[in-house]
Amino acid sequence: MNAGLPMTTNLLQTPSSQAWHRPVISPEHGAYVVLGLSFLVGAAAAQQWTWATTLALACAVCGFQAEHPLMLQIKQRKSWKPRFLVWGGLYGGVAIAAAVALYGWQGGGWSPLLAIYGAAALALVIDAIAVYRRGQKSIVNELITFAALCLAAPLAYVATTGILTPMTGGLWALCSLYFCSTIFTVKLRKPAKGETAEAPLKRAIAYHGLALLLVASLYGLGLLPLVPTLAFGVALVKLLGISLGLDWFRTTRIGPVAAIETVTALLFGAIVIVALLPVHGGMV
């Protein structure tokens, strides 16, 4: 109840009636950072911002928001929650309407947008199955989720330009590899059940080594400019710093951990975005 309302009003408003009016908003702040930075990377690569870019942003944000009430309903599947259904339907409806409008604006027929929509829908289905099976916190599911959020980069680019270039795919892969690295650094705080204390660090080192190899390969194939490629070094420096202060990292509150992840993500995003902006002569 709202403390500022008269007592008579509070008595008339039951918790169930209030539920219909309160939006369901995802509390996953890290996901907002991933989605926002990935979208800005795609927009910077397109080197312009049009009304279609804004529409694509609405599509991405509402699509992400629709996932949250849907997953809450799946978790509480023994009873229907009207609030989840209402807000999930509202967010989903706006996302679908924006997606259809973007597709129609590009003339129908085959469009790279269809591949992006299909990949996002597949990731949503996989996540729903994982939530149903209580496996949403698995590394595999989190990798898929982060890669899906990073689809905001090619969405922004294709919505703005109407085409999908090899470099756009490289930027999606770069964003995915960087943001997925946060899964392994955060899991350094606590080993999984049955694991040794050293297992999370070994897994993180292995992931970062493989990711570095993939990023270097993307650059070698001409799918990434030099500066965005070097931006992946932020993940390596972060892992090194955490490894040196691992005891502190495992025992500190979640606030400092979130701050580290947010600041380094913003640094990574800023490097990539600035390198792609036309004011700096296009790609560097």
Phi and psi in degrees as GROMACS dihedral restraints (atoms count N, CA, C in turn):
[ dihedral_restraints ]
;  ai    aj    ak    al  type     phi  dphi    fc
    3     4     5     6     1   -84.4    20    10
    4     5     6     7     1   122.0    20    10
    6     7     8     9     1   -64.2    20    10
    7     8     9    10     1   -25.1    20    10
    9    10    11    12     1   -79.8    20    10
   10    11    12    13     1    -8.7    20    10
   12    13    14    15     1   -85.2    20    10
   13    14    15    16     1   152.8    20    10
   15    16    17    18     1   -60.9    20    10
   16    17    18    19     1   154.2    20    10
   18    19    20    21     1   -60.4    20    10
   19    20    21    22     1   -37.7    20    10
   21    22    23    24     1   -64.5    20    10
   22    23    24    25     1   -38.2    20    10
   24    25    26    27     1   -65.5    20    10
   25    26    27    28     1   -41.7    20    10
   27    28    29    30     1   -62.1    20    10
   28    29    30    31     1   -37.4    20    10
   30    31    32    33     1   -68.5    20    10
   31    32    33    34     1   -29.2    20    10
   33    34    35    36     1   -79.6    20    10
   34    35    36    37     1   -20.9    20    10
   36    37    38    39     1   -99.3    20    10
   37    38    39    40     1   106.7    20    10
   39    40    41    42     1   -83.3    20    10
   40    41    42    43     1   160.5    20    10
   42    43    44    45     1   -55.6    20    10
   43    44    45    46     1   -35.1    20    10
   45    46    47    48     1   -68.9    20    10
   46    47    48    49     1   -35.6    20    10
   48    49    50    51     1   -73.6    20    10
   49    50    51    52     1   -35.1    20    10
   51    52    53    54     1   -63.7    20    10
   52    53    54    55     1   -34.9    20    10
   54    55    56    57     1   -59.2    20    10
   55    56    57    58     1   -31.6    20    10
   57    58    59    60     1   -68.3    20    10
   58    59    60    61     1   -24.6    20    10
   60    61    62    63     1   -96.8    20    10
   61    62    63    64     1   -18.3    20    10
   63    64    65    66     1   -90.3    20    10
   64    65    66    67     1   122.8    20    10
   66    67    68    69     1   -62.2    20    10
   67    68    69    70     1   149.9    20    10
   69    70    71    72     1   -99.5    20    10
   70    71    72    73     1   111.3    20    10
   72    73    74    75     1  -119.1    20    10
   73    74    75    76     1   133.5    20    10
   75    76    77    78     1   -63.4    20    10
   76    77    78    79     1   133.3    20    10
   78    79    80    81     1   -89.7    20    10
   79    80    81    82     1     4.3    20    10
   81    82    83    84     1   -78.2    20    10
   82    83    84    85     1    85.0    20    10
   84    85    86    87     1   -63.8    20    10
   85    86    87    88     1   -35.4    20    10
   87    88    89    90     1   -61.9    20    10
   88    89    90    91     1   -35.1    20    10
   90    91    92    93     1   -66.3    20    10
   91    92    93    94     1   -35.7    20    10
   93    94    95    96     1   -60.9    20    10
   94    95    96    97     1   -40.6    20    10
   96    97    98    99     1   -64.0    20    10
   97    98    99   100     1   -45.7    20    10
   99   100   101   102     1   -62.0    20    10
  100   101   102   103     1   -48.5    20    10
  102   103   104   105     1   -62.2    20    10
  103   104   105   106     1   -47.6    20    10
  105   106   107   108     1   -65.1    20    10
  106   107   108   109     1   -46.0    20    10
  108   109   110   111     1   -67.5    20    10
  109   110   111   112     1   -39.9    20    10
  111   112   113   114     1   -62.2    20    10
  112   113   114   115     1   -42.8    20    10
  114   115   116   117     1   -62.6    20    10
  115   116   117   118     1   -43.0    20    10
  117   118   119   120     1   -66.0    20    10
  118   119   120   121     1   -32.7    20    10
  120   121   122   123     1   -62.0    20    10
  121   122   123   124     1   -45.8    20    10
  123   124   125   126     1   -63.9    20    10
  124   125   126   127     1   -41.0    20    10
  126   127   128   129     1   -66.2    20    10
  127   128   129   130     1   -38.7    20    10
  129   130   131   132     1   -65.7    20    10
  130   131   132   133     1   -37.9    20    10
  132   133   134   135     1   -65.7    20    10
  133   134   135   136     1   -35.3    20    10
  135   136   137   138     1   -71.6    20    10
  136   137   138   139     1   -21.3    20    10
  138   139   140   141     1    61.4    20    10
  139   140   141   142     1    29.9    20    10
  141   142   143   144     1  -165.5    20    10
  142   143   144   145     1   163.2    20    10
  144   145   146   147     1  -132.7    20    10
  145   146   147   148     1   118.0    20    10
  147   148   149   150     1  -118.2    20    10
  148   149   150   151     1   178.8    20    10
  150   151   152   153     1   -62.5    20    10
  151   152   153   154     1   -30.6    20    10
  153   154   155   156     1   -67.4    20    10
  154   155   156   157     1   -32.8    20    10
  156   157   158   159     1   -64.1    20    10
  157   158   159   160     1   -43.6    20    10
  159   160   161   162     1   -63.3    20    10
  160   161   162   163     1   -40.8    20    10
  162   163   164   165     1   -64.2    20    10
  163   164   165   166     1   -38.9    20    10
  165   166   167   168     1   -65.5    20    10
  166   167   168   169     1   -36.4    20    10
  168   169   170   171     1   -64.4    20    10
  169   170   171   172     1   -42.2    20    10
  171   172   173   174     1   -62.7    20    10
  172   173   174   175     1   -40.0    20    10
  174   175   176   177     1   -61.6    20    10
  175   176   177   178     1   -46.1    20    10
  177   178   179   180     1   -66.4    20    10
  178   179   180   181     1   -46.3    20    10
  180   181   182   183     1   -66.2    20    10
  181   182   183   184     1   -46.1    20    10
  183   184   185   186     1   -68.7    20    10
  184   185   186   187     1   -35.1    20    10
  186   187   188   189     1   -62.9    20    10
  187   188   189   190     1   -41.4    20    10
  189   190   191   192     1   -65.1    20    10
  190   191   192   193     1   -43.3    20    10
  192   193   194   195     1   -65.4    20    10
  193   194   195   196     1   -33.8    20    10
  195   196   197   198     1   -64.3    20    10
  196   197   198   199     1   -29.2    20    10
  198   199   200   201     1   -65.0    20    10
  199   200   201   202     1   -35.1    20    10
  201   202   203   204     1   -65.3    20    10
  202   203   204   205     1   -55.1    20    10
  204   205   206   207     1   -63.6    20    10
  205   206   207   208     1   -30.7    20    10
  207   208   209   210     1   -63.3    20    10
  208   209   210   211     1   -45.0    20    10
  210   211   212   213     1   -69.0    20    10
  211   212   213   214     1   -33.8    20    10
  213   214   215   216     1   -64.2    20    10
  214   215   216   217     1   -39.7    20    10
  216   217   218   219     1   -66.3    20    10
  217   218   219   220     1   -38.6    20    10
  219   220   221   222     1   -64.9    20    10
  220   221   222   223     1   -39.3    20    10
  222   223   224   225     1   -64.9    20    10
  223   224   225   226     1   -34.5    20    10
  225   226   227   228     1  -108.2    20    10
  226   227   228   229     1    44.5    20    10
  228   229   230   231     1   -68.6    20    10
  229   230   231   232     1    -9.7    20    10
  231   232   233   234     1   -72.4    20    10
  232   233   234   235     1   -15.4    20    10
  234   235   236   237     1  -146.9    20    10
  235   236   237   238     1   142.8    20    10
  237   238   239   240     1   -77.8    20    10
  238   239   240   241     1   135.3    20    10
  240   241   242   243     1  -112.3    20    10
  241   242   243   244     1   101.8    20    10
  243   244   245   246     1   -53.2    20    10
  244   245   246   247     1   -37.0    20    10
  246   247   248   249     1   -61.7    20    10
  247   248   249   250     1   -42.3    20    10
  249   250   251   252     1   -65.6    20    10
  250   251   252   253     1   -40.9    20    10
  252   253   254   255     1   -68.7    20    10
  253   254   255   256     1   -40.3    20    10
  255   256   257   258     1   -64.3    20    10
  256   257   258   259     1   -51.3    20    10
  258   259   260   261     1   -75.1    20    10
  259   260   261   262     1   -34.8    20    10
  261   262   263   264     1   -62.9    20    10
  262   263   264   265     1   -40.8    20    10
  264   265   266   267     1   -66.6    20    10
  265   266   267   268     1   -37.9    20    10
  267   268   269   270     1   -65.4    20    10
  268   269   270   271     1   -51.2    20    10
  270   271   272   273     1   -60.5    20    10
  271   272   273   274     1   -46.3    20    10
  273   274   275   276     1   -63.3    20    10
  274   275   276   277     1   -39.2    20    10
  276   277   278   279     1   -62.8    20    10
  277   278   279   280     1   -42.8    20    10
  279   280   281   282     1   -65.2    20    10
  280   281   282   283     1   -42.7    20    10
  282   283   284   285     1   -61.6    20    10
  283   284   285   286     1   -44.8    20    10
  285   286   287   288     1   -66.9    20    10
  286   287   288   289     1   -41.6    20    10
  288   289   290   291     1   -61.3    20    10
  289   290   291   292     1   -43.0    20    10
  291   292   293   294     1   -65.8    20    10
  292   293   294   295     1   -40.4    20    10
  294   295   296   297     1   -63.3    20    10
  295   296   297   298     1   -43.3    20    10
  297   298   299   300     1   -65.3    20    10
  298   299   300   301     1   -40.8    20    10
  300   301   302   303     1   -63.1    20    10
  301   302   303   304     1   -42.4    20    10
  303   304   305   306     1   -63.1    20    10
  304   305   306   307     1   -43.5    20    10
  306   307   308   309     1   -63.6    20    10
  307   308   309   310     1   -43.8    20    10
  309   310   311   312     1   -64.6    20    10
  310   311   312   313     1   -37.3    20    10
  312   313   314   315     1   -64.0    20    10
  313   314   315   316     1   -29.2    20    10
  315   316   317   318     1   -86.7    20    10
  316   317   318   319     1     7.7    20    10
  318   319   320   321     1    94.9    20    10
  319   320   321   322     1     4.0    20    10
  321   322   323   324     1    74.2    20    10
  322   323   324   325     1  -164.2    20    10
  324   325   326   327     1    67.9    20    10
  325   326   327   328     1  -157.8    20    10
  327   328   329   330     1   -75.0    20    10
  328   329   330   331     1   134.5    20    10
  330   331   332   333     1  -144.9    20    10
  331   332   333   334     1   143.2    20    10
  333   334   335   336     1   -57.0    20    10
  334   335   336   337     1   -22.0    20    10
  336   337   338   339     1   -58.6    20    10
  337   338   339   340     1   -35.5    20    10
  339   340   341   342     1   -62.6    20    10
  340   341   342   343     1   -38.8    20    10
  342   343   344   345     1   -66.3    20    10
  343   344   345   346     1   -40.1    20    10
  345   346   347   348     1   -66.3    20    10
  346   347   348   349     1   -45.1    20    10
  348   349   350   351     1   -60.9    20    10
  349   350   351   352     1   -43.1    20    10
  351   352   353   354     1   -63.4    20    10
  352   353   354   355     1   -41.8    20    10
  354   355   356   357     1   -64.5    20    10
  355   356   357   358     1   -41.7    20    10
  357   358   359   360     1   -65.1    20    10
  358   359   360   361     1   -42.0    20    10
  360   361   362   363     1   -64.4    20    10
  361   362   363   364     1   -40.6    20    10
  363   364   365   366     1   -63.0    20    10
  364   365   366   367     1   -43.3    20    10
  366   367   368   369     1   -62.2    20    10
  367   368   369   370     1   -37.3    20    10
  369   370   371   372     1   -64.9    20    10
  370   371   372   373     1   -41.9    20    10
  372   373   374   375     1   -64.2    20    10
  373   374   375   376     1   -43.8    20    10
  375   376   377   378     1   -62.1    20    10
  376   377   378   379     1   -42.1    20    10
  378   379   380   381     1   -65.2    20    10
  379   380   381   382     1   -40.3    20    10
  381   382   383   384     1   -62.5    20    10
  382   383   384   385     1   -41.7    20    10
  384   385   386   387     1   -64.6    20    10
  385   386   387   388     1   -40.9    20    10
  387   388   389   390     1   -63.7    20    10
  388   389   390   391     1   -41.1    20    10
  390   391   392   393     1   -65.1    20    10
  391   392   393   394     1   -41.9    20    10
  393   394   395   396     1   -60.5    20    10
  394   395   396   397     1   -36.1    20    10
  396   397   398   399     1   -92.8    20    10
  397   398   399   400     1     8.4    20    10
  399   400   401   402     1    62.1    20    10
  400   401   402   403     1    32.3    20    10
  402   403   404   405     1  -118.2    20    10
  403   404   405   406     1    26.1    20    10
  405   406   407   408     1   -69.3    20    10
  406   407   408   409     1   -18.1    20    10
  408   409   410   411     1   -93.3    20    10
  409   410   411   412     1     5.5    20    10
  411   412   413   414     1   -68.2    20    10
  412   413   414   415     1   153.0    20    10
  414   415   416   417     1   -62.3    20    10
  415   416   417   418     1   -41.8    20    10
  417   418   419   420     1   -60.7    20    10
  418   419   420   421     1   -46.5    20    10
  420   421   422   423     1   -65.3    20    10
  421   422   423   424     1   -38.2    20    10
  423   424   425   426     1   -68.3    20    10
  424   425   426   427     1   -36.0    20    10
  426   427   428   429     1   -61.6    20    10
  427   428   429   430     1   -44.6    20    10
  429   430   431   432     1   -63.5    20    10
  430   431   432   433     1   -41.5    20    10
  432   433   434   435     1   -62.9    20    10
  433   434   435   436     1   -45.9    20    10
  435   436   437   438     1   -66.0    20    10
  436   437   438   439     1   -40.8    20    10
  438   439   440   441     1   -62.6    20    10
  439   440   441   442     1   -36.1    20    10
  441   442   443   444     1   -67.4    20    10
  442   443   444   445     1   -41.6    20    10
  444   445   446   447     1   -60.5    20    10
  445   446   447   448     1   -36.4    20    10
  447   448   449   450     1   -72.3    20    10
  448   449   450   451     1    -9.9    20    10
  450   451   452   453     1   -62.6    20    10
  451   452   453   454     1   -12.2    20    10
  453   454   455   456     1   -60.1    20    10
  454   455   456   457     1   -28.5    20    10
  456   457   458   459     1   -66.3    20    10
  457   458   459   460     1   -57.2    20    10
  459   460   461   462     1   -65.6    20    10
  460   461   462   463     1   -28.2    20    10
  462   463   464   465     1   -61.5    20    10
  463   464   465   466     1   -47.5    20    10
  465   466   467   468     1   -61.7    20    10
  466   467   468   469     1   -42.0    20    10
  468   469   470   471     1   -67.5    20    10
  469   470   471   472     1   -48.8    20    10
  471   472   473   474     1   -67.7    20    10
  472   473   474   475     1   -40.2    20    10
  474   475   476   477     1   -61.7    20    10
  475   476   477   478     1   -35.4    20    10
  477   478   479   480     1   -81.0    20    10
  478   479   480   481     1   -40.9    20    10
  480   481   482   483     1  -104.2    20    10
  481   482   483   484     1   -23.6    20    10
  483   484   485   486     1    85.5    20    10
  484   485   486   487     1     0.5    20    10
  486   487   488   489     1  -131.8    20    10
  487   488   489   490     1   164.0    20    10
  489   490   491   492     1  -124.0    20    10
  490   491   492   493     1   117.1    20    10
  492   493   494   495     1  -101.1    20    10
  493   494   495   496     1   160.7    20    10
  495   496   497   498     1   -57.2    20    10
  496   497   498   499     1   -37.0    20    10
  498   499   500   501     1   -64.1    20    10
  499   500   501   502     1   -33.3    20    10
  501   502   503   504     1   -61.9    20    10
  502   503   504   505     1   -41.4    20    10
  504   505   506   507     1   -63.4    20    10
  505   506   507   508     1   -38.1    20    10
  507   508   509   510     1   -64.4    20    10
  508   509   510   511     1   -39.7    20    10
  510   511   512   513     1   -67.3    20    10
  511   512   513   514     1   -37.9    20    10
  513   514   515   516     1   -62.2    20    10
  514   515   516   517     1   -43.7    20    10
  516   517   518   519     1   -64.1    20    10
  517   518   519   520     1   -41.3    20    10
  519   520   521   522     1   -61.5    20    10
  520   521   522   523     1   -48.7    20    10
  522   523   524   525     1   -61.4    20    10
  523   524   525   526     1   -43.1    20    10
  525   526   527   528     1   -61.9    20    10
  526   527   528   529     1   -45.7    20    10
  528   529   530   531     1   -64.9    20    10
  529   530   531   532     1   -40.0    20    10
  531   532   533   534     1   -67.6    20    10
  532   533   534   535     1   -53.8    20    10
  534   535   536   537     1   -68.8    20    10
  535   536   537   538     1   -29.4    20    10
  537   538   539   540     1   -67.5    20    10
  538   539   540   541     1   -24.0    20    10
  540   541   542   543     1   -63.9    20    10
  541   542   543   544     1   -26.6    20    10
  543   544   545   546     1   -66.1    20    10
  544   545   546   547     1   -26.0    20    10
  546   547   548   549     1   -58.9    20    10
  547   548   549   550     1   -43.2    20    10
  549   550   551   552     1   -78.6    20    10
  550   551   552   553     1   -31.2    20    10
  552   553   554   555     1   -73.4    20    10
  553   554   555   556     1   -41.5    20    10
  555   556   557   558     1   -64.5    20    10
  556   557   558   559     1   -36.2    20    10
  558   559   560   561     1   -74.1    20    10
  559   560   561   562     1    -3.3    20    10
  561   562   563   564     1   -68.8    20    10
  562   563   564   565     1   -18.9    20    10
  564   565   566   567     1   -67.3    20    10
  565   566   567   568     1   -31.7    20    10
  567   568   569   570     1  -151.7    20    10
  568   569   570   571     1   120.9    20    10
  570   571   572   573     1   -62.9    20    10
  571   572   573   574     1   149.0    20    10
  573   574   575   576     1   -68.3    20    10
  574   575   576   577     1   162.3    20    10
  576   577   578   579     1   -58.7    20    10
  577   578   579   580     1   126.7    20    10
  579   580   581   582     1    89.1    20    10
  580   581   582   583     1    -4.1    20    10
  582   583   584   585     1   -90.2    20    10
  583   584   585   586     1   156.8    20    10
  585   586   587   588     1   -79.6    20    10
  586   587   588   589     1   164.6    20    10
  588   589   590   591     1   -66.1    20    10
  589   590   591   592     1   -25.2    20    10
  591   592   593   594     1   -85.7    20    10
  592   593   594   595     1   -16.3    20    10
  594   595   596   597     1   -59.6    20    10
  595   596   597   598     1   -46.3    20    10
  597   598   599   600     1   -60.7    20    10
  598   599   600   601     1   -37.8    20    10
  600   601   602   603     1   -67.8    20    10
  601   602   603   604     1   -42.1    20    10
  603   604   605   606     1   -61.8    20    10
  604   605   606   607     1   -41.3    20    10
  606   607   608   609     1   -65.8    20    10
  607   608   609   610     1   -40.5    20    10
  609   610   611   612     1   -64.6    20    10
  610   611   612   613     1   -42.9    20    10
  612   613   614   615     1   -63.4    20    10
  613   614   615   616     1   -42.2    20    10
  615   616   617   618     1   -62.8    20    10
  616   617   618   619     1   -43.7    20    10
  618   619   620   621     1   -62.9    20    10
  619   620   621   622     1   -48.1    20    10
  621   622   623   624     1   -63.6    20    10
  622   623   624   625     1   -35.8    20    10
  624   625   626   627     1   -65.0    20    10
  625   626   627   628     1   -44.5    20    10
  627   628   629   630     1   -65.9    20    10
  628   629   630   631     1   -42.3    20    10
  630   631   632   633     1   -62.7    20    10
  631   632   633   634     1   -41.3    20    10
  633   634   635   636     1   -61.2    20    10
  634   635   636   637     1   -41.0    20    10
  636   637   638   639     1   -63.5    20    10
  637   638   639   640     1   -41.6    20    10
  639   640   641   642     1   -67.4    20    10
  640   641   642   643     1   -42.0    20    10
  642   643   644   645     1   -63.6    20    10
  643   644   645   646     1   -42.7    20    10
  645   646   647   648     1   -62.3    20    10
  646   647   648   649     1   -37.1    20    10
  648   649   650   651     1   -66.6    20    10
  649   650   651   652     1   -40.1    20    10
  651   652   653   654     1   -60.5    20    10
  652   653   654   655     1   -41.4    20    10
  654   655   656   657     1   -66.5    20    10
  655   656   657   658     1   -41.9    20    10
  657   658   659   660     1   -62.8    20    10
  658   659   660   661     1   -31.0    20    10
  660   661   662   663     1   -84.6    20    10
  661   662   663   664     1    -1.2    20    10
  663   664   665   666     1    79.6    20    10
  664   665   666   667     1    18.7    20    10
  666   667   668   669     1   -93.4    20    10
  667   668   669   670     1    -7.5    20    10
  669   670   671   672     1  -137.1    20    10
  670   671   672   673     1   139.2    20    10
  672   673   674   675     1   -69.4    20    10
  673   674   675   676     1   166.9    20    10
  675   676   677   678     1   -65.9    20    10
  676   677   678   679     1   -52.2    20    10
  678   679   680   681     1   -62.8    20    10
  679   680   681   682     1   -46.7    20    10
  681   682   683   684     1   -58.1    20    10
  682   683   684   685     1   -34.8    20    10
  684   685   686   687     1   -62.4    20    10
  685   686   687   688     1   -45.3    20    10
  687   688   689   690     1   -66.8    20    10
  688   689   690   691     1   -23.1    20    10
  690   691   692   693     1   -62.1    20    10
  691   692   693   694     1   -23.5    20    10
  693   694   695   696     1   -64.1    20    10
  694   695   696   697     1   -18.7    20    10
  696   697   698   699     1   -58.7    20    10
  697   698   699   700     1   -22.3    20    10
  699   700   701   702     1   -59.2    20    10
  700   701   702   703     1   -41.0    20    10
  702   703   704   705     1   -64.6    20    10
  703   704   705   706     1   -38.7    20    10
  705   706   707   708     1   -68.7    20    10
  706   707   708   709     1   -43.0    20    10
  708   709   710   711     1   -64.4    20    10
  709   710   711   712     1   -40.2    20    10
  711   712   713   714     1   -61.6    20    10
  712   713   714   715     1   -45.4    20    10
  714   715   716   717     1   -62.8    20    10
  715   716   717   718     1   -41.0    20    10
  717   718   719   720     1   -62.0    20    10
  718   719   720   721     1   -46.0    20    10
  720   721   722   723     1   -62.5    20    10
  721   722   723   724     1   -42.2    20    10
  723   724   725   726     1   -65.8    20    10
  724   725   726   727     1   -39.5    20    10
  726   727   728   729     1   -62.5    20    10
  727   728   729   730     1   -38.2    20    10
  729   730   731   732     1   -71.0    20    10
  730   731   732   733     1   -27.2    20    10
  732   733   734   735     1  -116.9    20    10
  733   734   735   736     1    41.0    20    10
  735   736   737   738     1   -63.9    20    10
  736   737   738   739     1   -38.1    20    10
  738   739   740   741     1   -61.5    20    10
  739   740   741   742     1   -44.8    20    10
  741   742   743   744     1   -64.2    20    10
  742   743   744   745     1   -42.8    20    10
  744   745   746   747     1   -61.4    20    10
  745   746   747   748     1   -34.8    20    10
  747   748   749   750     1   -78.9    20    10
  748   749   750   751     1   -21.4    20    10
  750   751   752   753     1  -109.9    20    10
  751   752   753   754     1   -14.1    20    10
  753   754   755   756     1   -73.3    20    10
  754   755   756   757     1   166.0    20    10
  756   757   758   759     1   -67.6    20    10
  757   758   759   760     1   163.2    20    10
  759   760   761   762     1   -69.6    20    10
  760   761   762   763     1   -23.8    20    10
  762   763   764   765     1   -57.2    20    10
  763   764   765   766     1   -53.9    20    10
  765   766   767   768     1   -60.4    20    10
  766   767   768   769     1   -34.7    20    10
  768   769   770   771     1   -64.4    20    10
  769   770   771   772     1   -45.9    20    10
  771   772   773   774     1   -62.0    20    10
  772   773   774   775     1   -37.4    20    10
  774   775   776   777     1   -64.8    20    10
  775   776   777   778     1   -42.3    20    10
  777   778   779   780     1   -60.9    20    10
  778   779   780   781     1   -47.2    20    10
  780   781   782   783     1   -64.9    20    10
  781   782   783   784     1   -39.6    20    10
  783   784   785   786     1   -69.1    20    10
  784   785   786   787     1   -46.0    20    10
  786   787   788   789     1   -63.7    20    10
  787   788   789   790     1   -44.7    20    10
  789   790   791   792     1   -67.7    20    10
  790   791   792   793     1   -35.9    20    10
  792   793   794   795     1   -64.4    20    10
  793   794   795   796     1   -43.2    20    10
  795   796   797   798     1   -63.4    20    10
  796   797   798   799     1   -37.6    20    10
  798   799   800   801     1   -64.5    20    10
  799   800   801   802     1   -46.8    20    10
  801   802   803   804     1   -57.8    20    10
  802   803   804   805     1   -50.1    20    10
  804   805   806   807     1   -61.6    20    10
  805   806   807   808     1   -41.5    20    10
  807   808   809   810     1   -62.8    20    10
  808   809   810   811     1   -42.2    20    10
  810   811   812   813     1   -61.5    20    10
  811   812   813   814     1   -47.8    20    10
  813   814   815   816     1   -65.7    20    10
  814   815   816   817     1   -46.0    20    10
  816   817   818   819     1   -64.7    20    10
  817   818   819   820     1   -46.4    20    10
  819   820   821   822     1   -63.0    20    10
  820   821   822   823     1   -37.0    20    10
  822   823   824   825     1   -66.2    20    10
  823   824   825   826     1   -25.0    20    10
  825   826   827   828     1   -94.2    20    10
  826   827   828   829     1   -17.9    20    10
  828   829   830   831     1   -65.4    20    10
  829   830   831   832     1   143.3    20    10
  831   832   833   834     1   -64.9    20    10
  832   833   834   835     1   -24.5    20    10
  834   835   836   837     1   -63.5    20    10
  835   836   837   838     1   -19.4    20    10
  837   838   839   840     1  -102.8    20    10
  838   839   840   841     1    25.8    20    10
  840   841   842   843     1    79.9    20    10
  841   842   843   844     1    26.9    20    10
  843   844   845   846     1    78.9    20    10
  844   845   846   847     1  -143.2    20    10
  846   847   848   849     1   -71.4    20    10
  847   848   849   850     1   145.1    20    10
